[in-house]
């Protein structure tokens, strides 16, 4: 039995069946350096998924490793928020400044799910209501509360929730009723629908709209730039808060802006963040207007939020992103890959769409005969990429999207290499689909 097969057998014996694994024969990543990883059986890959967008500046980064080692050398790996935490304060100062939110304050958590739970609590308390708005096809976490604002049935276990959610349009332009609409017309229709939802489906006392500027699990679908600003104009009439879920879109990944919401030309009341900030160490949080953050009356803490080790890693990671202008690199390398994929898509009938911004891009697969979503082709592309030495991820409402988010440190040579692998894999899957179609 191979090393991976033996580990899979042990995994299945003690871990839940719903804990998703990539690939027909799952792999263990054993070592990493830069944008590459090597599995337990010695195969090396170019990593275009970054631990689900979490190894944001790559593997074994000296600046991050040394910051963590310095903190470890003090002997203090944990004290809790019951004490002053220098690293937490320093990181909060940076995030508050970068956020653009007036009088901002920051609360640290361990994950994006926990960050979104916190933001929903703050909004519900401030507005004295459990009613929330969210976008269709969204994903905000796996907990009881965040499942309630997740608009994707594949990730939703129960219909009941501590929040009462109304789902809006914004990223569903594939639907027939929106066919042929340009950005301006689609935005206008969505705003009209928001007004109708507020009039027809709510009591008027809505807490917040929570939205991802680019939907992660949704397959990197996105509202047209400016839609969230148009929504906020209506929300402000009712006092409804805007929460931008930046768990996947923050820290310059989209290339054009530092936070995804900035592409809409609007400042939210709150932003949530996690994943890439710690470059593999557990960190999440909320940055919000000071009056909202201070509004909660009950005593609170976060046992592991602001942990000294995580804060050391996060401070070093954020400094690295800023010092090396990785936002600009994301824009440059992303343009190369997305442009190349769009050119290739013109000759590949299985490709329904290529979309994304910066180093956050996706390929949507469809049955070339019917145009229907083709999750089997997405699975085949995942396998074809792995066989050729590139790791990606799956997503999309119908499971028919392969999404990728390489480290922001990706070089021009690695971008070209990745594009070549992607193109070759797509051509192979397209050819196989054509053969199957001709034999049907």
Secondary structure, DSSP 8 states (H G I E B T S, - for coil): --HHHHHHHHHHHHS-TTS--SSSS---EEEEEBTEEEETTS-EEEESSHHHHTSTT-BS-HHHHHHHHHHHHTT-S---TTS--HHHHHHHHHHHHHH--TTEEEEEESSHHHHHHHHHHHHHHHHT--EEEEETT----SSHHHHTT---GGG---S--SSEEEEE-SS-TTSGGGTT--HHHHHHHHHHHHHHHHHHTS-S-EEEEEE-SEETTTTSEE--TTHHHHHHHHHHHHT-EEEEE-TTTTTTTTSS-SSGGGGGT---SEEEE-GGGGTTS--EEEEEEHHHHTT--S----SSTT-HHHHHHHHHHHHHHHHTTHHHHHHHHHHHHHHHHHHHHTT-TTEEEEEESSS-EEEEEB-TTT--B-HHHHHHHHHHHHHTTEE-EEESTTS-EEEE---TT--HHHHHHHHHHHHHHHHHHHHHHHHHHHH-
